[in-house]
């Protein structure tokens, strides 16, 4: 509902609209009986009507235009003045109403209270944040230490492995040793004919005297 | 609004594009075109509300503008002058014809 499109109109009884239209608010019992339906078309007596254009003499036209120019200028200024007045009135009434009810003061008071609450909560928040920060730094430091420990452990393990391999390398069978190793393996006999008890004592052959070694 | 053969008008603020049978926004006056016993045509205006609506930027229709001009609230509408001199001319011609 654009307010700029509203107009001051004169409502009047119009004979010629369908009964289906509903009654205006100003005249609740008013209904119109009959209008010729558009589908019937124009009557023969009215088909070739040409409406006469009004012929206005030149001097009359001049006078009319002059009058209208003046009138429109005056109306423009009147409307502008009315609009200004309305604005002024609105400002005055708004100020008065606000002053009378005391809403502004109430609002300021509420703002103050809110500020106090904010400060309190902010203080609490600061404390909490500081504690959390301390905890976090501790955790990070401990984690770093742990990492260092783990690293050093790992390095130690690897060192151990390397040492072991170094020690064992003297027993590796290489290209030079292979012939000798084969001969040794073939010459040596390993006797698997033994029993073993719970303590790990070997009983070789049919002897009843135990030995702890394999051979 | 009125009855058959007895017109009566409400001066009203309504949306321009709605049907004239639709509900209006506000009634702001009335006009009875038939003269009463004392040969008066009665017009009523709510000038405060008219000022309010004019400030809001509202269009006036010609008949209402003429009436407001005649009432003295607005400047006299050019159509008033036009109808006046046309009536005068017609009256002159009729008197000439009679004579």
Interface residues (C-beta under 8 A of the other chain):
Chain A: X1 X3 X4 X5 X6 X7 X8 X9 X10 X11 X12 X13 X14 X15 X17 X21 X22 X23 X24 X25 X26 X27 X30 X60 X64 X67 X68 X70 X71 X74 X75 X78 X79 X82 X83 X85 X86
Chain B: X1 X2 X3 X4 X7 X8 X9 X10 X11 X12 X13 X14 X15 X16 X17 X19 X20 X21 X22 X23 X24 X25 X27 X28 X31 X50 X51 X52 X53 X54 X55 X56 X57 X58 X59 X60 X61 X63 X64 X74 X75 X76 X77 X78 X81 X82
